[in-house]
């Protein structure tokens, strides 16, 4: 389990993005991934939590990364990537900021699905 954590400061200008619009942003972020990533993603569900998640988290990957799966990996529930709408909106000022942060968060959590740890993701700018 590896969360995307941020230090959240109250910017006083929290934007509210409607749940349907936010889910469209998550879909667009997933659709924007290179095709080869989509083909390699196995047994993973991406969901949006409309309310706040754990304090300081924008997204959360829960599961067994592809790099840790062995021939014994079978019959398990899907990995789960959760994107926290309220947490992302709370640190953004505009809808464009939300879309950018959603993309960053989705890429970060998908990176965990592929076995990339937080240190390496931060080195890569995610």
Secondary structure, DSSP 8 states (H G I E B T S, - for coil): -EEEE------S------HHHHHHHHHHHHHTS-HHHHHH--SEEEEEESS--STTEEEEEES--GGG--TT--S---EEEEEEHHHHHHT-SSHHHHHHHHHHHHHHHHHHHTT--HHHHHHTT-
